Amino acid sequence: MANTKSAIQEIRVAAARQERNKSLRSITKTVVHRAEVSVNKAGTESAAADLKSALSALDKAAQAGIMHANAASRKKSRLTKALNKTAKTK
């Protein structure tokens, strides 16, 4: 247990940050998964819209420090590459 006032306050602040980060991480994962599914389905017209929202969510997560900037960039690149590949095969 924390002994000082500042340590007790830091525990409260850390808990609030953890809750906010958990929420943002969950939203990001959901949006990215939705984009992956729609990109992998051949002939999905909403794939471009889902990809756009996933790219935005990944940028926000990287900006907030939820995920590393390079990891977000890598995921964005792979999603875009997959969408372009399915567009070429049509």
Secondary structure, 3 states (H helix, E strand, C coil): CCCCHHHHHHHHHHHHHHHHHHHHHHHHHHHHHHHHHHHHCCCCCCHHHHHHHHHHHHHHHHHHCCCCHHHHHHHHHHHHHHHHHHHHHC
